[in-house]
Amino acid sequence: MAGGPGADAYHAAATGTVPYALFRDREDTRGYLLLLQGVIRRRGIPLAVYTDRHAVFQRRYGPEDVPVLGNGASTQCGRALRELGVTQVFAHSPEAKGRIERVSGTLQDRLVAELRLAGVSCLEKANEVLWDFLPRFNKRFGVPSAQPGSAYREVPEELDINGVLCIKELRRVAKDNTVRYQGHTLQLFPDADRASYAGARVEVQERLDGRLLVNCRGKLLTPEEAPPLAATLRALAAAYPVDGHLAMQADMDLPAPVPEERAEACKRGASAWAGMGTGIRTTRRSASIWSWCGQE
């Protein structure tokens, strides 16, 4: 597997072919997960991959590191390969790294002419040209494998491949049943199995299609972005003492809902918020906060 700010490519060393490649504007974890997804869809799960020692594949510790599931030394790509049962081999010498780069150089040199002839000016069009070019490239440069057998295995039916090829990070659920992730506040709702997730250790999954899911002990939850009220209450609770609840209510500037909105608010959120907690004690002094939806 090799890449850069241009094309990320998976090269089958035994046959000299490129099963899958794609253009990206940067070399990052998401790009390599997309690359691996494309290979698996076309060929299956590779038995082993040979990579350079880029930070995407080998962790470089720093103060910004966040917990990753499994081995603490893993990157997101390393974790995904391990979950798939793929052996990861690092290129430890200049000669080994050169073996990877030579294929990328040949591929990209020939692609320059193809892209120029097609008048490419955006990534979407560039990928269309690339995927049309790969079969011709493989036919021209591919060679028979020296050993019989396949270097890939089928994807097990029970394996959720999208749940492996994603970004995973560990989080602790707050008292108001929310999870913070990359600037998002995700609201977890009670269900038949569990009235509250407060305090639970969960796994946030950022899928390649952009969805954010939460895994709690094997159960996938579909959170929604928490309403602004939740974040507002937390911020104001830190800014005001309990005795300042009237000033806090004034700063919140809550609108007076019409009867239909009042009923809907109480039906969908008020009882859940009261039961799960908001970071503010629902005492008599703070009861006025809830008066707008009938929670006095």
PASEBA-1860 file (N, C-alpha, C; in nm, 3 decimals):
! residues 296
1> MAGGPGAD> 0.085/-0.119/0.000/0.000/0.000/0.000/0.088/0.123/0.000 ~ 0.060/0.214/-0.089/0.141/0.336/-0.098/0.052/0.451/-0.138 ~ 0.100/0.573/-0.111/0.019/0.687/-0.148/0.090/0.817/-0.125 ~ 0.012/0.925/-0.128/0.062/1.059/-0.109/-0.050/1.156/-0.139 ~ -0.018/1.284/-0.155/-0.122/1.382/-0.185/-0.189/1.357/-0.320 ~ -0.136/1.262/-0.401/-0.199/1.228/-0.528/-0.284/1.104/-0.516 ~ -0.229/0.990/-0.561/-0.306/0.866/-0.562/-0.260/0.772/-0.453 ~ -0.358/0.710/-0.385/-0.332/0.599/-0.295/-0.355/0.472/-0.375
9> AYHAAATG> -0.260/0.377/-0.368/-0.270/0.257/-0.450/-0.236/0.133/-0.371 ~ -0.306/0.025/-0.404/-0.275/-0.106/-0.347/-0.212/-0.189/-0.458 ~ -0.088/-0.234/-0.435/-0.014/-0.306/-0.537/0.000/-0.452/-0.498 ~ -0.044/-0.542/-0.584/-0.027/-0.685/-0.560/0.112/-0.725/-0.608 ~ 0.204/-0.743/-0.514/0.344/-0.766/-0.549/0.364/-0.894/-0.628 ~ 0.285/-0.997/-0.600/0.306/-1.126/-0.665/0.277/-1.122/-0.814 ~ 0.183/-1.034/-0.854/0.143/-1.030/-0.996/0.176/-0.897/-1.062 ~ 0.222/-0.798/-0.986/0.254/-0.668/-1.044/0.133/-0.586/-1.082
17> TVPYALFR> 0.015/-0.625/-1.036/-0.108/-0.554/-1.071/-0.149/-0.459/-0.958 ~ -0.242/-0.371/-0.991/-0.299/-0.277/-0.894/-0.449/-0.302/-0.889 ~ -0.496/-0.381/-0.791/-0.639/-0.411/-0.783/-0.726/-0.288/-0.763 ~ -0.673/-0.189/-0.689/-0.756/-0.070/-0.663/-0.666/0.047/-0.627 ~ -0.710/0.166/-0.665/-0.640/0.290/-0.631/-0.743/0.403/-0.633 ~ -0.709/0.512/-0.572/-0.797/0.629/-0.576/-0.718/0.755/-0.551 ~ -0.768/0.865/-0.607/-0.707/0.996/-0.584/-0.766/1.059/-0.459 ~ -0.678/1.121/-0.381/-0.718/1.196/-0.263/-0.639/1.326/-0.258
25> DREDTRGY> -0.696/1.427/-0.190/-0.624/1.554/-0.180/-0.523/1.553/-0.066 ~ -0.521/1.444/0.015/-0.424/1.431/0.123/-0.403/1.284/0.154 ~ -0.289/1.254/0.217/-0.261/1.117/0.259/-0.303/1.105/0.405 ~ -0.414/1.035/0.428/-0.466/1.026/0.564/-0.530/0.890/0.590 ~ -0.574/0.871/0.713/-0.633/0.743/0.754/-0.757/0.711/0.672 ~ -0.843/0.807/0.655/-0.968/0.784/0.581/-0.940/0.735/0.440 ~ -0.839/0.795/0.375/-0.805/0.754/0.239/-0.760/0.609/0.232 ~ -0.678/0.565/0.327/-0.630/0.427/0.326/-0.741/0.329/0.363
33> LLLLQGVI> -0.834/0.371/0.449/-0.947/0.283/0.478/-1.036/0.268/0.356 ~ -1.056/0.376/0.281/-1.131/0.368/0.155/-1.059/0.279/0.054 ~ -0.926/0.289/0.051/-0.847/0.205/-0.038/-0.865/0.058/-0.003 ~ -0.856/0.026/0.125/-0.872/-0.112/0.169/-1.014/-0.162/0.141 ~ -1.111/-0.076/0.158/-1.249/-0.112/0.128/-1.266/-0.149/-0.019 ~ -1.204/-0.069/-0.107/-1.212/-0.098/-0.250/-1.147/-0.230/-0.287 ~ -1.032/-0.261/-0.224/-0.964/-0.388/-0.250/-1.050/-0.505/-0.205 ~ -1.108/-0.494/-0.086/-1.189/-0.604/-0.032/-1.312/-0.628/-0.117
41> RRRGIPLA> -1.374/-0.524/-0.167/-1.492/-0.541/-0.250/-1.460/-0.610/-0.382 ~ -1.339/-0.587/-0.433/-1.303/-0.644/-0.563/-1.235/-0.780/-0.553 ~ -1.153/-0.800/-0.450/-1.075/-0.923/-0.442/-1.103/-1.006/-0.316 ~ -1.139/-0.942/-0.207/-1.150/-1.009/-0.079/-1.051/-0.951/0.021 ~ -1.042/-1.012/0.138/-0.951/-0.964/0.242/-0.810/-1.015/0.214 ~ -0.712/-0.926/0.199/-0.575/-0.973/0.173/-0.518/-1.046/0.294 ~ -0.432/-1.144/0.267/-0.370/-1.218/0.377/-0.265/-1.133/0.447 ~ -0.198/-1.045/0.373/-0.095/-0.959/0.432/-0.082/-0.832/0.348
49> VYTDRHAV> -0.037/-0.725/0.411/-0.009/-0.600/0.339/0.131/-0.554/0.377 ~ 0.195/-0.489/0.281/0.333/-0.443/0.296/0.329/-0.291/0.284 ~ 0.365/-0.219/0.390/0.351/-0.074/0.391/0.482/-0.007/0.431 ~ 0.486/0.123/0.405/0.597/0.202/0.459/0.566/0.235/0.605 ~ 0.647/0.321/0.665/0.631/0.349/0.808/0.569/0.486/0.830 ~ 0.478/0.522/0.742/0.405/0.648/0.755/0.325/0.646/0.885 ~ 0.297/0.765/0.940/0.224/0.774/1.066/0.085/0.714/1.057 ~ 0.030/0.702/0.937/-0.100/0.636/0.921/-0.092/0.490/0.962
57> FQRRYGPE> 0.024/0.427/0.941/0.040/0.285/0.968/0.112/0.256/1.099 ~ 0.197/0.349/1.145/0.275/0.326/1.266/0.265/0.450/1.354 ~ 0.215/0.430/1.477/0.187/0.543/1.564/0.314/0.616/1.605 ~ 0.303/0.749/1.601/0.407/0.835/1.655/0.344/0.910/1.771 ~ 0.388/0.881/1.889/0.321/0.933/2.008/0.341/1.083/2.022 ~ 0.236/1.146/2.071/0.239/1.290/2.095/0.130/1.327/2.193 ~ 0.126/1.450/2.238/0.026/1.491/2.338/-0.115/1.489/2.285 ~ -0.133/1.488/2.151/-0.267/1.491/2.095/-0.326/1.353/2.074
65> DVPVLGNG> -0.253/1.247/2.111/-0.302/1.111/2.090/-0.432/1.088/2.166 ~ -0.523/1.014/2.102/-0.650/0.978/2.165/-0.656/0.827/2.177 ~ -0.734/0.775/2.273/-0.739/0.630/2.290/-0.794/0.560/2.167 ~ -0.725/0.456/2.122/-0.769/0.372/2.011/-0.793/0.233/2.066 ~ -0.898/0.167/2.018/-0.929/0.036/2.070/-0.817/-0.062/2.044 ~ -0.799/-0.153/2.138/-0.702/-0.260/2.119/-0.564/-0.218/2.164 ~ -0.463/-0.266/2.091/-0.324/-0.240/2.125/-0.296/-0.090/2.123 ~ -0.238/-0.039/2.233/-0.212/0.103/2.242/-0.115/0.153/2.137
73> ASTQCGRA> -0.036/0.064/2.075/0.062/0.105/1.974/0.001/0.113/1.835 ~ -0.126/0.077/1.821/-0.189/0.071/1.690/-0.237/0.208/1.644 ~ -0.238/0.226/1.513/-0.309/0.337/1.452/-0.446/0.283/1.412 ~ -0.530/0.372/1.358/-0.662/0.326/1.313/-0.649/0.222/1.202 ~ -0.554/0.243/1.110/-0.534/0.144/1.003/-0.481/0.013/1.060 ~ -0.387/0.023/1.153/-0.333/-0.098/1.216/-0.440/-0.175/1.290 ~ -0.528/-0.103/1.359/-0.638/-0.167/1.430/-0.733/-0.237/1.334 ~ -0.765/-0.171/1.221/-0.854/-0.231/1.122/-0.793/-0.358/1.061
81> LRELGVTQ> -0.663/-0.353/1.030/-0.597/-0.470/0.974/-0.596/-0.585/1.073 ~ -0.575/-0.553/1.200/-0.574/-0.657/1.301/-0.713/-0.721/1.315 ~ -0.818/-0.640/1.314/-0.953/-0.693/1.326/-0.990/-0.780/1.205 ~ -0.931/-0.749/1.090/-0.956/-0.829/0.970/-0.869/-0.953/0.963 ~ -0.771/-0.964/1.053/-0.681/-1.079/1.050/-0.576/-1.067/0.941 ~ -0.539/-0.943/0.904/-0.440/-0.918/0.800/-0.303/-0.896/0.864 ~ -0.202/-0.965/0.815/-0.066/-0.946/0.864/-0.009/-0.817/0.806 ~ 0.042/-0.731/0.892/0.100/-0.604/0.848/0.252/-0.612/0.854
89> VFAHSPEA> 0.317/-0.587/0.740/0.462/-0.594/0.730/0.513/-0.455/0.695 ~ 0.606/-0.403/0.775/0.662/-0.271/0.751/0.789/-0.279/0.667 ~ 0.806/-0.178/0.582/0.929/-0.166/0.505/1.033/-0.098/0.594 ~ 1.136/-0.173/0.635/1.235/-0.122/0.730/1.364/-0.074/0.664 ~ 1.375/-0.082/0.534/1.498/-0.042/0.466/1.465/0.047/0.346 ~ 1.561/0.128/0.302/1.538/0.211/0.182/1.504/0.126/0.060 ~ 1.567/0.008/0.050/1.539/-0.079/-0.066/1.395/-0.128/-0.063 ~ 1.348/-0.163/0.057/1.210/-0.211/0.069/1.111/-0.099/0.036
97> KGRIERVS> 1.137/0.022/0.088/1.049/0.134/0.058/1.053/0.167/-0.090 ~ 1.171/0.154/-0.151/1.183/0.181/-0.294/1.099/0.088/-0.378 ~ 1.082/-0.035/-0.331/1.000/-0.131/-0.404/0.856/-0.081/-0.414 ~ 0.809/-0.019/-0.305/0.673/0.036/-0.306/0.666/0.159/-0.395 ~ 0.765/0.247/-0.381/0.761/0.374/-0.454/0.778/0.356/-0.604 ~ 0.852/0.254/-0.647/0.872/0.233/-0.791/0.740/0.207/-0.862 ~ 0.656/0.127/-0.801/0.525/0.099/-0.861/0.442/0.226/-0.868 ~ 0.444/0.304/-0.760/0.369/0.429/-0.758/0.421/0.525/-0.865
105> GTLQDRLV> 0.553/0.528/-0.882/0.611/0.616/-0.983/0.568/0.579/-1.123 ~ 0.573/0.448/-1.155/0.530/0.401/-1.287/0.384/0.432/-1.312 ~ 0.302/0.406/-1.212/0.158/0.429/-1.224/0.128/0.577/-1.246 ~ 0.190/0.662/-1.164/0.158/0.804/-1.172/0.216/0.868/-1.298 ~ 0.333/0.824/-1.344/0.388/0.879/-1.468/0.294/0.856/-1.585 ~ 0.241/0.736/-1.596/0.151/0.705/-1.706/0.016/0.773/-1.690 ~ -0.022/0.796/-1.564/-0.151/0.861/-1.541/-0.151/1.008/-1.580 ~ -0.034/1.072/-1.571/-0.027/1.215/-1.605/-0.078/1.239/-1.746
113> AELRLAGV> -0.034/1.157/-1.840/-0.077/1.173/-1.979/-0.226/1.145/-1.993 ~ -0.274/1.041/-1.924/-0.415/1.007/-1.930/-0.502/1.121/-1.877 ~ -0.461/1.178/-1.766/-0.539/1.286/-1.705/-0.537/1.411/-1.793 ~ -0.420/1.438/-1.856/-0.411/1.555/-1.942/-0.501/1.539/-2.065 ~ -0.500/1.420/-2.123/-0.583/1.396/-2.241/-0.733/1.405/-2.209 ~ -0.768/1.367/-2.087/-0.910/1.371/-2.047/-0.952/1.509/-1.999 ~ -0.858/1.600/-1.986/-0.890/1.735/-1.941/-0.943/1.738/-1.799 ~ -0.884/1.660/-1.713/-0.932/1.647/-1.575/-0.905/1.774/-1.495
121> SCLEKANE> -1.005/1.817/-1.418/-0.989/1.936/-1.335/-1.045/1.917/-1.194 ~ -1.092/1.797/-1.160/-1.145/1.773/-1.026/-1.119/1.628/-0.985 ~ -1.127/1.600/-0.855/-1.098/1.466/-0.805/-1.195/1.362/-0.857 ~ -1.323/1.397/-0.868/-1.422/1.300/-0.913/-1.390/1.250/-1.054 ~ -1.357/1.343/-1.143/-1.323/1.305/-1.281/-1.190/1.230/-1.285 ~ -1.096/1.271/-1.200/-0.967/1.202/-1.195/-0.984/1.057/-1.155 ~ -1.070/1.030/-1.059/-1.094/0.891/-1.016/-1.162/0.810/-1.125 ~ -1.251/0.872/-1.200/-1.315/0.801/-1.312/-1.211/0.758/-1.415
129> VLWDFLPR> -1.118/0.849/-1.448/-1.012/0.816/-1.543/-0.922/0.707/-1.485 ~ -0.889/0.718/-1.357/-0.802/0.620/-1.291/-0.863/0.480/-1.297 ~ -0.991/0.467/-1.261/-1.054/0.335/-1.256/-1.073/0.276/-1.397 ~ -1.082/0.363/-1.497/-1.086/0.314/-1.634/-0.947/0.271/-1.682 ~ -0.844/0.335/-1.626/-0.706/0.308/-1.667/-0.650/0.180/-1.605 ~ -0.690/0.147/-1.482/-0.630/0.034/-1.410/-0.639/-0.100/-1.485 ~ -0.752/-0.138/-1.544/-0.754/-0.266/-1.617/-0.651/-0.271/-1.730 ~ -0.630/-0.160/-1.799/-0.531/-0.157/-1.907/-0.389/-0.164/-1.850
137> FNKRFGVP> -0.367/-0.096/-1.739/-0.237/-0.101/-1.672/-0.205/-0.244/-1.626 ~ -0.302/-0.309/-1.564/-0.281/-0.445/-1.514/-0.257/-0.545/-1.627 ~ -0.326/-0.524/-1.737/-0.306/-0.613/-1.852/-0.166/-0.595/-1.911 ~ -0.117/-0.471/-1.911/0.014/-0.442/-1.970/0.128/-0.489/-1.881 ~ 0.118/-0.469/-1.749/0.230/-0.495/-1.658/0.211/-0.617/-1.569 ~ 0.094/-0.677/-1.569/0.070/-0.793/-1.483/0.147/-0.916/-1.529 ~ 0.190/-0.997/-1.432/0.261/-1.122/-1.461/0.197/-1.233/-1.379 ~ 0.210/-1.359/-1.423/0.155/-1.470/-1.344/0.227/-1.483/-1.210
145> SAQPGSAY> 0.154/-1.524/-1.110/0.214/-1.544/-0.978/0.304/-1.666/-0.978 ~ 0.417/-1.656/-0.906/0.512/-1.767/-0.901/0.458/-1.884/-0.819 ~ 0.362/-1.856/-0.732/0.305/-1.960/-0.648/0.155/-1.971/-0.673 ~ 0.100/-2.092/-0.673/-0.044/-2.108/-0.694/-0.122/-2.064/-0.570 ~ -0.250/-2.046/-0.588/-0.335/-2.008/-0.476/-0.363/-1.860/-0.474 ~ -0.460/-1.822/-0.391/-0.502/-1.681/-0.381/-0.439/-1.615/-0.261 ~ -0.410/-1.486/-0.275/-0.356/-1.406/-0.165/-0.467/-1.335/-0.089 ~ -0.591/-1.375/-0.116/-0.706/-1.313/-0.052/-0.798/-1.422/0.003
153> REVPEELD> -0.881/-1.383/0.098/-0.983/-1.475/0.148/-1.118/-1.404/0.147 ~ -1.223/-1.482/0.144/-1.356/-1.426/0.137/-1.393/-1.355/0.268 ~ -1.482/-1.257/0.256/-1.529/-1.185/0.374/-1.633/-1.272/0.445 ~ -1.615/-1.305/0.572/-1.714/-1.384/0.645/-1.851/-1.315/0.645 ~ -1.956/-1.393/0.631/-2.090/-1.335/0.625/-2.126/-1.257/0.751 ~ -2.076/-1.304/0.865/-2.113/-1.239/0.991/-2.032/-1.114/1.019 ~ -1.931/-1.084/0.938/-1.845/-0.969/0.962/-1.908/-0.841/0.910 ~ -1.920/-0.742/0.996/-1.966/-0.609/0.955/-1.844/-0.531/0.908
161> INGVLCIK> -1.817/-0.538/0.778/-1.696/-0.479/0.725/-1.695/-0.327/0.744 ~ -1.814/-0.264/0.740/-1.821/-0.119/0.761/-1.792/-0.081/0.906 ~ -1.815/-0.177/0.997/-1.786/-0.153/1.138/-1.639/-0.174/1.171 ~ -1.563/-0.225/1.075/-1.418/-0.242/1.093/-1.344/-0.128/1.023 ~ -1.384/-0.099/0.900/-1.318/0.007/0.823/-1.379/0.142/0.857 ~ -1.349/0.189/0.975/-1.400/0.317/1.022/-1.305/0.371/1.129 ~ -1.329/0.494/1.171/-1.252/0.553/1.281/-1.321/0.516/1.411 ~ -1.247/0.460/1.506/-1.304/0.420/1.634/-1.229/0.489/1.748
169> ELRRVAKD> -1.303/0.548/1.839/-1.243/0.609/1.956/-1.330/0.581/2.078 ~ -1.266/0.568/2.193/-1.336/0.540/2.318/-1.379/0.670/2.385 ~ -1.499/0.668/2.442/-1.551/0.783/2.514/-1.629/0.737/2.638 ~ -1.645/0.830/2.732/-1.727/0.806/2.850/-1.855/0.889/2.836 ~ -1.971/0.826/2.856/-2.098/0.896/2.842/-2.117/0.989/2.962 ~ -2.155/1.114/2.934/-2.175/1.212/3.040/-2.305/1.186/3.115 ~ -2.325/1.259/3.225/-2.444/1.239/3.306/-2.573/1.272/3.233 ~ -2.565/1.358/3.131/-2.685/1.392/3.055/-2.701/1.302/2.933
177> NTVRYQGH> -2.633/1.187/2.934/-2.643/1.089/2.827/-2.597/1.144/2.692 ~ -2.492/1.223/2.695/-2.432/1.274/2.572/-2.287/1.228/2.563 ~ -2.238/1.224/2.441/-2.099/1.188/2.414/-2.039/1.296/2.327 ~ -1.922/1.344/2.366/-1.853/1.446/2.286/-1.756/1.379/2.190 ~ -1.763/1.421/2.062/-1.672/1.363/1.963/-1.645/1.464/1.853 ~ -1.520/1.505/1.840/-1.475/1.591/1.731/-1.568/1.711/1.709 ~ -1.601/1.781/1.817/-1.686/1.899/1.806/-1.835/1.869/1.804 ~ -1.874/1.744/1.805/-2.015/1.706/1.807/-2.056/1.666/1.948
185> TLQLFPDA> -2.180/1.693/1.983/-2.239/1.643/2.107/-2.349/1.546/2.067 ~ -2.325/1.418/2.089/-2.417/1.314/2.045/-2.509/1.274/2.160 ~ -2.638/1.278/2.135/-2.736/1.243/2.238/-2.775/1.096/2.227 ~ -2.760/1.022/2.337/-2.804/0.882/2.344/-2.939/0.877/2.413 ~ -3.032/0.804/2.354/-3.167/0.798/2.407/-3.193/0.668/2.481 ~ -3.277/0.671/2.584/-3.311/0.547/2.655/-3.389/0.453/2.564 ~ -3.379/0.325/2.589/-3.453/0.227/2.512/-3.504/0.117/2.605 ~ -3.560/0.012/2.545/-3.619/-0.095/2.625/-3.515/-0.169/2.709
193> DRASYAGA> -3.389/-0.170/2.662/-3.285/-0.244/2.733/-3.216/-0.162/2.841 ~ -3.216/-0.031/2.825/-3.139/0.051/2.918/-3.202/0.189/2.930 ~ -3.230/0.229/3.054/-3.293/0.359/3.076/-3.194/0.474/3.063 ~ -3.067/0.449/3.093/-2.965/0.553/3.086/-2.830/0.490/3.053 ~ -2.750/0.564/2.976/-2.614/0.521/2.944/-2.510/0.604/3.018 ~ -2.554/0.686/3.112/-2.463/0.774/3.185/-2.352/0.692/3.251 ~ -2.229/0.736/3.230/-2.114/0.670/3.290/-2.060/0.552/3.213 ~ -2.130/0.508/3.109/-2.086/0.389/3.035/-1.966/0.423/2.946
201> RVEVQERL> -1.879/0.325/2.930/-1.765/0.339/2.839/-1.810/0.288/2.703 ~ -1.806/0.372/2.602/-1.859/0.337/2.471/-1.754/0.362/2.363 ~ -1.783/0.308/2.246/-1.696/0.323/2.130/-1.770/0.406/2.025 ~ -1.714/0.520/1.989/-1.772/0.604/1.884/-1.712/0.562/1.751 ~ -1.798/0.534/1.654/-1.754/0.493/1.522/-1.789/0.601/1.419 ~ -1.687/0.651/1.352/-1.708/0.744/1.241/-1.696/0.664/1.113 ~ -1.810/0.629/1.053/-1.811/0.544/0.935/-1.762/0.621/0.813 ~ -1.722/0.548/0.710/-1.669/0.611/0.589/-1.776/0.688/0.513
209> DGRLLVNC> -1.903/0.656/0.538/-2.011/0.731/0.472/-2.050/0.856/0.551 ~ -1.976/0.885/0.660/-2.000/1.006/0.736/-2.088/0.988/0.859 ~ -2.153/0.873/0.875/-2.239/0.852/0.991/-2.158/0.838/1.119 ~ -2.217/0.882/1.229/-2.158/0.864/1.362/-2.246/0.767/1.440 ~ -2.190/0.652/1.478/-2.261/0.552/1.555/-2.188/0.530/1.687 ~ -2.260/0.476/1.784/-2.202/0.447/1.915/-2.223/0.300/1.946 ~ -2.115/0.231/1.981/-2.121/0.089/2.016/-2.107/0.077/2.167 ~ -2.210/0.022/2.231/-2.207/-0.001/2.375/-2.223/-0.150/2.401
217> RGKLLTPE> -2.113/-0.216/2.434/-2.112/-0.358/2.463/-2.173/-0.441/2.351 ~ -2.136/-0.408/2.227/-2.182/-0.484/2.112/-2.313/-0.436/2.053 ~ -2.378/-0.343/2.118/-2.505/-0.291/2.067/-2.480/-0.158/1.997 ~ -2.522/-0.148/1.870/-2.503/-0.025/1.794/-2.617/0.071/1.821 ~ -2.581/0.192/1.863/-2.679/0.297/1.889/-2.668/0.403/1.780 ~ -2.779/0.465/1.747/-2.781/0.569/1.644/-2.814/0.702/1.710 ~ -2.713/0.770/1.760/-2.737/0.897/1.831/-2.775/1.008/1.733 ~ -2.829/1.112/1.790/-2.858/1.234/1.714/-2.779/1.348/1.776
225> EAPPLAAT> -2.760/1.453/1.698/-2.693/1.570/1.752/-2.778/1.626/1.866 ~ -2.719/1.646/1.982/-2.793/1.695/2.098/-2.851/1.833/2.069 ~ -2.970/1.862/2.119/-3.029/1.994/2.097/-2.944/2.102/2.161 ~ -2.949/2.223/2.108/-2.867/2.331/2.164/-2.889/2.351/2.313 ~ -3.010/2.318/2.361/-3.041/2.338/2.501/-2.944/2.264/2.592 ~ -2.903/2.144/2.552/-2.814/2.065/2.637/-2.680/2.135/2.656 ~ -2.620/2.180/2.547/-2.492/2.248/2.556/-2.506/2.381/2.629 ~ -2.619/2.450/2.606/-2.642/2.579/2.672/-2.653/2.562/2.822
233> LRALAAAY> -2.727/2.461/2.865/-2.743/2.437/3.007/-2.609/2.406/3.074 ~ -2.527/2.324/3.008/-2.397/2.290/3.065/-2.310/2.413/3.080 ~ -2.307/2.496/2.975/-2.222/2.614/2.979/-2.270/2.714/3.085 ~ -2.401/2.733/3.092/-2.454/2.829/3.188/-2.443/2.779/3.330 ~ -2.454/2.647/3.349/-2.439/2.591/3.483/-2.300/2.618/3.538 ~ -2.200/2.618/3.451/-2.063/2.645/3.494/-2.042/2.795/3.517 ~ -2.121/2.878/3.448/-2.101/3.022/3.456/-2.174/3.087/3.572 ~ -2.285/3.023/3.618/-2.367/3.084/3.722/-2.376/2.993/3.845
241> PVDGHLAM> -2.378/3.049/3.963/-2.408/2.968/4.082/-2.556/2.932/4.083 ~ -2.593/2.839/4.170/-2.732/2.795/4.175/-2.824/2.911/4.208 ~ -2.779/3.006/4.295/-2.864/3.118/4.332/-2.891/3.213/4.217 ~ -2.810/3.197/4.109/-2.830/3.286/3.996/-2.917/3.227/3.889 ~ -3.009/3.139/3.929/-3.086/3.067/3.828/-3.177/3.158/3.747 ~ -3.223/3.269/3.807/-3.310/3.360/3.733/-3.232/3.430/3.622 ~ -3.108/3.472/3.655/-3.025/3.535/3.552/-2.994/3.434/3.442 ~ -2.972/3.309/3.482/-2.942/3.206/3.383/-3.061/3.186/3.291
249> QADMDLPA> -3.182/3.186/3.348/-3.300/3.168/3.265/-3.316/3.285/3.169 ~ -3.284/3.407/3.216/-3.295/3.524/3.130/-3.196/3.516/3.015 ~ -3.072/3.472/3.045/-2.971/3.460/2.940/-3.010/3.355/2.837 ~ -3.081/3.250/2.882/-3.120/3.145/2.788/-3.226/3.196/2.691 ~ -3.308/3.296/2.735/-3.407/3.357/2.649/-3.494/3.251/2.581 ~ -3.550/3.161/2.664/-3.632/3.054/2.610/-3.764/3.110/2.559 ~ -3.808/3.075/2.439/-3.935/3.124/2.387/-4.051/3.053/2.455 ~ -4.165/3.122/2.457/-4.285/3.061/2.511/-4.352/2.978/2.402
257> PVPEERAE> -4.352/2.846/2.413/-4.404/2.763/2.306/-4.556/2.767/2.301 ~ -4.610/2.746/2.183/-4.755/2.733/2.169/-4.795/2.598/2.226 ~ -4.924/2.576/2.253/-4.966/2.451/2.317/-4.918/2.325/2.246 ~ -4.921/2.326/2.110/-4.876/2.207/2.038/-4.729/2.180/2.063 ~ -4.648/2.287/2.063/-4.505/2.270/2.087/-4.478/2.226/2.230 ~ -4.559/2.279/2.326/-4.543/2.240/2.466/-4.567/2.090/2.481 ~ -4.674/2.041/2.419/-4.706/1.898/2.430/-4.598/1.813/2.366 ~ -4.551/1.857/2.250/-4.449/1.778/2.180/-4.319/1.777/2.260
265> ACKRGASA> -4.282/1.894/2.318/-4.159/1.901/2.397/-4.166/1.809/2.517 ~ -4.278/1.811/2.585/-4.291/1.726/2.703/-4.293/1.579/2.664 ~ -4.356/1.549/2.551/-4.366/1.411/2.507/-4.230/1.355/2.470 ~ -4.149/1.432/2.396/-4.025/1.381/2.339/-3.904/1.401/2.429 ~ -3.901/1.517/2.503/-3.774/1.546/2.568/-3.777/1.574/2.716 ~ -3.882/1.639/2.765/-3.875/1.689/2.901/-3.860/1.578/3.003 ~ -3.942/1.474/2.990/-3.934/1.366/3.088/-3.801/1.293/3.078 ~ -3.749/1.279/2.956/-3.620/1.211/2.938/-3.507/1.293/3.000
273> WAGMGTGI> -3.512/1.427/2.976/-3.407/1.512/3.033/-3.412/1.508/3.185 ~ -3.535/1.511/3.241/-3.547/1.512/3.387/-3.495/1.382/3.445 ~ -3.520/1.270/3.377/-3.476/1.141/3.428/-3.327/1.119/3.410 ~ -3.270/1.169/3.301/-3.129/1.144/3.272/-3.039/1.247/3.335 ~ -3.090/1.367/3.366/-3.005/1.471/3.424/-2.947/1.559/3.317 ~ -2.919/1.683/3.350/-2.865/1.778/3.253/-2.738/1.842/3.302 ~ -2.685/1.797/3.414/-2.571/1.865/3.472/-2.614/1.973/3.570 ~ -2.747/1.999/3.579/-2.801/2.095/3.674/-2.899/2.022/3.764
281> RTTRRSAS> -2.889/2.045/3.895/-2.980/1.979/3.987/-3.121/2.034/3.968 ~ -3.218/1.946/3.946/-3.355/1.990/3.925/-3.422/2.011/4.060 ~ -3.373/2.110/4.137/-3.430/2.146/4.266/-3.535/2.253/4.245 ~ -3.594/2.296/4.355/-3.698/2.399/4.345/-3.642/2.527/4.283 ~ -3.514/2.557/4.315/-3.455/2.680/4.262/-3.438/2.676/4.111 ~ -3.414/2.559/4.059/-3.393/2.551/3.914/-3.517/2.504/3.842 ~ -3.629/2.489/3.916/-3.751/2.438/3.853/-3.802/2.532/3.746 ~ -3.772/2.663/3.760/-3.822/2.758/3.661/-3.765/2.733/3.523
289> IWSWCGQE> -3.648/2.668/3.517/-3.588/2.636/3.387/-3.680/2.544/3.310 ~ -3.748/2.454/3.383/-3.832/2.355/3.316/-3.976/2.398/3.300 ~ -4.009/2.517/3.355/-4.150/2.558/3.357/-4.207/2.573/3.217 ~ -4.123/2.605/3.123/-4.174/2.627/2.989/-4.227/2.500/2.925 ~ -4.185/2.382/2.975/-4.239/2.259/2.917/-4.315/2.178/3.023 ~ -4.362/2.247/3.129/-4.450/2.181/3.224/-4.380/2.093/3.323 ~ -4.251/2.120/3.359/-4.178/2.035/3.451/-4.158/2.100/3.587 ~ -4.246/2.191/3.628/-4.232/2.256/3.759/-4.258/2.153/3.869
END
